[in-house]
Amino acid sequence: MSEKLPTLPELRQQIDAIDVQIHELINQRARCAQTVAEVKKAEDPTITSFYRPEREAQVLQMVMQRNQGPLAGETVAKLFREIMSACLALESPLKIAFLGPNGTFTHAAALKHFGHAAITRPMATIDEVFREVEAGSAHYGVVPVENSSEGVVNHTLDCFINSGLKIIGEVELRIHHNLLVAEGTQLKNISRVYSHQQSLAQCRKWLDAHFPKIERIAVSSNAEAARLVKGEWHSAAIAGETAAELYGLKKLHENIEDNPSNTTRFLIIGTESTPPSGDDKTSIIVAAHNEAGALYRILEPFYRNGLSLTRIETRPSQSDIWSYVFFIDFEGHQQQPQVKLVLDELHDRVRELKNLGSYPKAVI
Ligand SMILES: O=C(O)C(=O)C[C@]1(C(=O)O)C=C[C@@H](O)C=C1
């Protein structure tokens, strides 16, 4: 005989009792964070940011490790992400500049990394994001750096060549596109679709198969596409979840991208160095000597000291014609002995070395 299931009112009573406990514990945690702020202020009366990227990464790593389900580790980590964001806002809210406008994937990346309690401000260009942080008008900035199908965002790399800012974190975002329309728009009336040209390209096969005849119009961003269709009953936009929410649009089709593993990586930029979290990366820029074997001499110390490279990019140096700089990301933190050793050796082997900082690997 099967066991009798509890009734719906009984289950809801259980849920109410559990919610009371969760609620009390969240506020207990928030009071703790308030005291943390007092301790930090006592240690440094001039403190402007209470954010601790390495500690947040550790909290999220612990959540993922101890999770037993039925909720997925990433789902629970996202809940803790928001709890920490709210706790930090009690200490002092963070101001975050990102490559706008509101509703872009960079906006989604900023919210994924800092949670919804952060104050996010859209900037018109990547340079402006750097300038806001350099001027102290924003605590941190968020900029795109590479996409799994489109490649590197050259402008972001070039900004690092001339800036004194550090990389303090990274975010990875699966890029999911949706076909969005305003409330009341009917499928049969759609005659045009707006999106950023990259997104139109990323959904080309899907559009060819489902809407071969509608006009495809490239605009400055997906968020701009979403804004436009808000007032047009014969148009659709291709954009992400954040833009759909922002402009109150209806999703006619979800996940219409041709490559479902399409991912963009974003960098968090700031002014301070980040202590080790236990699972970190370091990014450097090196200008090689113009001689045979120059790249080999740069890479050899990494191999000898067992440090894995996660990325290497070449960009024209902005000072000399026909000379190049390498952007190198590798595993490890600059406070680790092998990393220090490799950085010391590299100094003697290259024309210039700029350390962009060590930061926790993306956890969620
Ligand atoms: O541990 C700290 O330093 C805190 O300020 C607490 C806390 C948290 O809520 O866990 C909040 C903000 C920081 O960015 C890191 C962690």
The ligand as an SDF file (V2000), in Angstrom:
LIG
                    3D

 16 16  0  0  0  0  0  0  0  0999 V2000
   32.8840   39.0990    4.8040 O   0  0  0  0  0  0  0  0  0  0  0  0
   32.7780   40.2940    4.5370 C   0  0  0  0  0  0  0  0  0  0  0  0
   33.7840   41.0260    4.3930 O   0  0  0  0  0  0  0  0  0  0  0  0
   31.4580   40.9220    4.3700 C   0  0  0  0  0  0  0  0  0  0  0  0
   31.3810   42.1100    4.1800 O   0  0  0  0  0  0  0  0  0  0  0  0
   30.2310   40.0570    4.3340 C   0  0  0  0  0  0  0  0  0  0  0  0
   29.8050   39.7100    2.9250 C   0  0  0  0  0  0  0  0  0  0  0  0
   28.6730   38.6330    3.0240 C   0  0  0  0  0  0  0  0  0  0  0  0
   27.5180   39.0090    2.9800 O   0  0  0  0  0  0  0  0  0  0  0  0
   29.0230   37.4510    3.1830 O   0  0  0  0  0  0  0  0  0  0  0  0
   29.2880   40.9050    2.2520 C   0  0  0  0  0  0  0  0  0  0  0  0
   30.0360   41.6190    1.3530 C   0  0  0  0  0  0  0  0  0  0  0  0
   31.3960   41.2670    0.9860 C   0  0  0  0  0  0  0  0  0  0  0  0
   31.6280   41.5360   -0.3470 O   0  0  0  0  0  0  0  0  0  0  0  0
   31.7270   39.8680    1.3290 C   0  0  0  0  0  0  0  0  0  0  0  0
   30.9530   39.1370    2.1780 C   0  0  0  0  0  0  0  0  0  0  0  0
  1  2  2  0
  2  3  1  0
  2  4  1  0
  4  5  2  0
  4  6  1  0
  6  7  1  0
  7  8  1  0
  7 11  1  0
  7 16  1  0
  8  9  2  0
  8 10  1  0
 11 12  2  0
 12 13  1  0
 13 14  1  0
 13 15  1  0
 15 16  2  0
M  END
$$$$
